[in-house]
Amino acid sequence: MNKLQFMSVDSLPYAVPPAVRWQRWLDFMFHKVTFGFALLAFLVLAGILVSLMIGAWPAFREFGFAFVTTVEWDPVNDRYGALIAIVGTLLTSFIALLIAFPVSFGIALFLTEICPVWLRRPMGTAIELLAGVPSIIYGMWGLFVFAPLFADHVQPLLVKTLGQVPGIGKLFAGPMMGIGILTAGIILAIMIIPFISSVMRDVFEVVPPVLKESAYALGCTKWEVVRKIVLPFTRNGVIGGVMLGLGRALGETMAITFVIGNANKLSWSLFAAGNSIASTLANEFAEADSPLHVSSLFALGLILFVITFIVLATSKLMLLKMARKEGLK
């Protein structure tokens, strides 16, 4: 075999053509530019985290870990605790996910498996347009349209039904004002449904048709095809869509500020007004005058960052664990 076949381009006895040099230079620049973009995203993330930590340090130095477990939020006396905002954020996000996941799954399943072809594109476009509605519009609609209807028709029904069930009845007790934790969770659910359903629809559509057709040929029903073929094939994408919606719910600001009630108190009732980290920041950051107040708001932002990171890291670990189990089968 010719010895030149084992030699690199640079070691060949003749000069490298200019076109080859140009291509290699472009490849080098492409590598460096894309690496720079990735590094920029990391630097921005690190910069945000460092800024939050620096701003939050005076609050944590003053209150310690008690800042996370204290319910008191008193700007007049400069005493602050984050527990009310943390509970409000987690509770409204949980309610939103509890409602949005089955609804989004049904929408995606209908669009990919059941919907007529002539209706699929208009309905899919309508769902995607909902994702583009500004959050402040959802908040205004929730406050002026949804909240009165919810107070007049839905909350009395919940009191008469679920409110009479031992154990959970206290969750549906209290004044029926239309605004509060439950209303905020429902508005959040409406906001994240387009995101989750769009991702689910896209991942359902990548299932090879031959797999579904083979299952139908064996006599499987539509639900069996979805449960045994579609869901196992798209499980990672479904979890990713759910995490995307949960991330949106955790960080939502304006819509929550309109309908949660903005009250710094804890209550067993889902009808009661509450607060979230995002709504507290939106309401008080512009009016904070003392350094400790500003630092406490930075600390809330840092806690929200940590909560979001934990959620995303947990979902990633879950996906890795599922991938390892699939490799053992």
N, C-alpha and C positions, 0 to 999 in steps of 0.2 A: 504494500500500500504506500502511496506517495507520502513522504515525510511532511509535505506542506499542509496536509490535512490536519495535522496536530499542532499547527502553529496559529497564533492569534493574528488578528488583522494588523496589529502594530508591528509584529515581528516579520511580516512578509518582506521580501527583498525589494518590492516596488513601493512607491509612495501611495498613501491613502488618498483616494479620490476626494475632491472637495465636497461632493454630494454626501459621501459617507460621513465626513467630518461634520457637516452641517446637521445631519440627522442625529449624530451622537451628541452634539451640543444642544439641540432642541430637546432630546430625551433627558439630558442632564438638567436643563432649565425646568422642564415639566416636573421632574421629580422634586426639585427644590421648591418650586412654587406651590405644589400640592402639599408638601410637607409644611410649608409656611402657613398655609390656610389651616391645616389641622393644629399646628402649634398655636396659632392665633386664637382659635376657639378655646384651647386649654388655658392660655394666658388670661383670656377674658373671664373664664370661670374662676380661675385662681384669684384674679383681681377682685371679683365680686365677693368671694369668700373672705379674703383678707380684709377688705373694707368693712364688711359686716362684723368681723371679729374685733377689729379696732374700735368701731363705733359702739359695740355692745359691751366692751370690757368694763367701763365704769359701772354699768348696771350689775353685772355679775360680781364685780368686786364689792359692791355695796350690799347686795342681797344674797349672793352666793347661789347655791342650788335651790334655795327657797323661792327664788324668782319663778321657777318652773312649777312649784307646788302650791303657791299662794294665790288665793282668789281676790285679794284686795287690789284694786286699781284706783288710786286716789291721787290725781294730779295736784289737788289743793295742798295736801300734806306731803307730797313727793314720795309716796309709797306705792310700789308697783309689784304686781304678780301676774303671771302669764297664763294661769290655769284656765280661766274662763275662756280666753281666746283660743287656747289649744283645744279644749273640749268642743267649742263651737265649730272650729275648723274640721276636726275629725268627724264629728257627728253629722254635720251637713254633707260632707263628702261621702260618708257611709250611706246616708239616706239616698243621695243622688245615684251612687253606684248600684244600690239595691234596686232602684227603679229603672235605671238606664240600661243595665246589662240585659235583662230579659227582653225589653222593648227593642233594643238595638239588634239583638240576636234574631228576633222575629222579623224585623225590617230587612236585615241582610238575607235571611233565609227566603223570605217572600220574593225579594228582587232577583235572586239567583236561581231559585228552584221552582217557584210557583207563578210568578208574575207573567202575564202575556207579553210577548215581545214588543208589541206596539205601545205598551204602557211602561215598559222597563226604563227606557231612557228618560221620559218626562218625570217619572217619580224619583229616579235616582238624582236627576238634576235638582229637583225640589228639595231633597234631603241635603244635598251639598250646599244649596243656597242658605239653608238654615245655619250652617256653620259660619257663614260670612256675616251674619247679623251682629252688629256691635253689642257688647255686653250691657252697655247702658240702656239700650233699647229693651233688652230682656228685663232689666231692672225696673224701668218705667212701666212696662206692660204688667209686670208682676205686682207693682204697688197700686196702680190705678185700675187695673182690669181684673187680674187674677185674685188678688187679696180680698176684695169685697165679695166676689163670687164664692171664694173658698170659705169665708167667714159665715156667709148666709146659708150655704147649702151643704158643704162638705164637712166642716167642723161639727155642726150639730149631729150629722149622721154618724161621725166617728165617735162622738160622746155616747150616743145611744147604743152603739154596737161594741166596738173595741173598748170603749171606756167602761163597760160593765164587766169585762173579763178580769177575773182575779189575777193579780200579779202585774199585768201590763196596763191595767186601767188607769193608773196614775200618769202614764205617758200621754194620755188623751184627756186630761183634765185641765181646768183653768180657763181663763178668759178667752173667748173666741173673737179675737181681733183681726184675724186674717193674716197677720204678719208674725214671724217667729222662726224658730229652728226648722220646723217641718215645712213651712212655706219656702224657706231658703233652700232646703234640700230638694224640693220639687222643681224649683226654678233652675237649680244647678243641673238636675237630671235632664230637663228640657234642653239645656245648653250643650251638654256633652253627648246626647244621643246622636246628633249628626256625625260627630267625630268617630265614635265607636262603630256605628253602623256602616260608615263609609269604609273604614279599615276592614271590618268583617266582610263586607261585600266584595272588596278587592281580593282578599285572601280566599274566599269561597270560590271565586271565579278562576283561580289558578289550579284548582283540582282537575287533573286530567279527565276528560269526559269518558275515556275508555273504562276508568275505574267505576264510575257511577253506572254506566251502561251495563257493565258486567254484573254489578249487584242487582240492577233491575231485571236482568235476564235470569238471575237465579231465584227471582220471586220476592226480593226485598221490597218493602213498602218505602214510601218517600222518607218517613221518619227514620226507618232503619238505615237507609242510605246516608242520611245526614249524621246519625249517631255513630255508625260504624265505619263510614268512609270519609265523609267531609270533615267532621270534627277532628279525628285523629290526624288527618293529613294537614290541617291548618291550625293545630292547637297553638303553636308558637305565635302565629300571627294574631290569633284571637286574644291571647294574653297581652300581646303588645298593644292592641287596640284598646283593651280595657285599661291598661296602665296609662296610655295617652289620655283617655278621658278622665281618669283619676287625677293625673297631674294637672289637667285643666281645672278640675273642681277644687283642688287644694289651693290653687293660686288665684282663683277668681276674686275680683274686688268689687267692681261697681254694682253688679247685679245683687250681690250679697248685701252690700251696704244699703240698698233700697229696701230690702224685704226682711232682714233678719231682726230688726228692731233696735239694734245698737244699745243694748242694756248690759251693763257689767254685773251680771248676777247669774248664778247657777240655779237651775230648776229641773225637777224630774219631768215636768210637762214639756212635750214637744210643741205645744201651742205658745209657750212663753217666749218672750223676746230674749235674745242672746247676743253674742258677739263672736267674731272670728278674727284671726290674725290680720287678714287682708282688710277687713272693714275697719278694724282699729287703726291700722296704718293710714287708711284713706281719710278717716275722720279726724285724726289728731296730729298728723305729722306737720301740717301747715300751722297749727296753733300751739305746738310745743314750744315753751319758752325757757324752761329750766334745762340745764345740761343733763340732769339725771332722767328727765322725761324723754329727751331726744335719745339718750343712750338706751333707755328701756324699749323704745320703738325699734331701734336697731337690733336689740336682743330678740324682739319678736320676729323680725325679718330673718335673723340667723336661725331661730327655731324652725321657722317655716322651711328654710333651705334644708335643714337637717331632716325634717319630716319627709320632704320630697325625695331627698337622697336615699333615705331608708326604704321608702316605697319602691323606688326604681331599682335599688340594689337587691331588695327581696325578690322582685320579679325576675331579675337577671339570674339570681341563684336558683330560683325555681325552674327557669328554662334550662339551665345547665344540668340540674338534677334530672329533669325529664329526658334530656338528650343522653345522659349516661345510662339511664334505665332502658332507653330504646336500643342503645348499643349492646346491652346485655341479652336482649331477646334473640 
